[in-house]
Amino acid sequence: METIMNLVFPGFCGISPVMTASGAAVTVRTMGNKPAELPTGDRARTYVLAGRAVQAPSLAAGLHLVATPIGNMRDITLRALETLAAADVIACEDTRVTRKLLDHYGIATPLTPYHEHNAASARPKLLARLAAGEAIALVSDAGTPLVSDPGFKLVRAASEAGHAVVAAPGPSAALAALTVAGLPTDRFFFEGFLPSKDGQRRNRIVELSRVPATLILYEGGPRVGRTLQALAEILGPRPAAVCRELTKLHEEVRRGDLAALAQAYQSDAEIRGEFTLVVAPPAAGGKAADEGEVDALLRRALQQASVKDAVSEVAAATGRPRREIYQRALALSDDRDSDDGPAT
């Protein structure tokens, strides 16, 4: 017997056939572009693909980590669509962002916010739903959950409570940038966002300078110029790539050394978008920095930090002995003082 269900799929109107996982046809009554208000238990667990509504197969209870597109809606996987449609609820960073994705694919699964500001209070509620045998999908605003966003505490708590935790892999800005950068991919280190304060950011870059792997960092438009400048000053002329708005309409990938890229993005106020920075690892067995390079690094570091911090920064970046760097710093400080002329 034909089954009739009230459901909305954006851009559709009237009665549409739904193909179930077994191939049986179910008819869905669509109602324009406004989602129908249906009880959770009565909603059709379907999604729209290529203009046709598809019945999602049943989903096992547990926490399902679902990767979502980082820009291009077509980058979603079939498994992600099935999981989002079949879940009892979707926990997401921003319901407005995730709602756009669901509307695009005609998915009516309820949403609940889960982000760094409400995690402490929302987590027990999600765990209670898992204990009741529900299937929960966890998504971030874009990309793979838990990569530079909250979620690991929920995964840890769910696994400790004995609930299944399943990954539905897919898009990731970090891996997308790594593959197009043209830099070594055999070993890489994902740093995410650097500290926002200049001093802390520079200190962290110093720590990263000795990591023998390609570095992957995230950055926003207003700060990308300052971050590239700090990377250039501390890491030297390493090859790098700046990947902006990956998979989106204005996608851009620039390659070059850090100094050239820092110069290209020096007008912070005019730069917008989401950036992924990929930086080559330190040269293995390369020649040590010569005296001129050390002096240049010290001059830049002394403009931003005390002698002690500048020495630590340059010693870490060059691998030269700290005592040697300290002596050069004192000499440069003396030269700078003498250039000022006698006191009057």
Secondary structure, 3 states (H helix, E strand, C coil): CCCEEECCCCCCCEEEEEECCCCCEEEEEECCCCCCCCCHHHCCCEEEECCEEEECCCCCCEEEEECECCCCHHHCCHHHHHHHHHCCEEEECCHHHHHHHHHHCCCCCCEEECCCCCHHHHHHHHHHHHHCCCEEEECCCCECCCCCCCCHHHHHHHHHCCCCEEEECCCCHHHHHHHHCCCCCCCEEEEEECCCCHHHHHHHHHHHCCCCCEEEEEEEHHHHHHHHHHHHHHHCCCEEEEEECCCCCCCEEEEEEHHHHHHHCCCHHHCCCEEEEEECCCCCCCCCCCHHHHHHHHHHHHHHCCHHHHHHHHHHHHCCCHHHHHHHHHHHHHHHHHHCCCCC
